[in-house]
Amino acid sequence: MASFCTVAILWFFHNKHELQRGEKMFLYLSFPVTVFWVSNQAEYFEEYVIKRKREIYPPEEKMRRKELEDFKERMREKREQKLLRHLGTRQIPEE
């Protein structure tokens, strides 16, 4: 994207008048540096990033957390019972 924009700017100026080497070098170097500087300004993107993060990772609800913990505990107990059953027959269960 950056190189396309630089080429477009150079084409526009080239058709209007012949650019000197210094002017071309200035355009080649200033555009990527400017894009890099703007993309690193946190205040421009901070509100968007926070909003997007809240959409992707909503705050946890205590009830959902409790349900998840209960489910994990039931699954652990079920697996433990299965292993104890297979231990009596000395067979290793396949997962």
ABEGO torsion letter per residue (X at the ends): XAAAAAAAAAAAAAAABBBBAAAAAAAAAAAAAAAAAAAABAAAAAAAAAAAAAAABBBBBAAAAAAAAAAAAAAAAAAAAAAAAAAAAGBBBBX
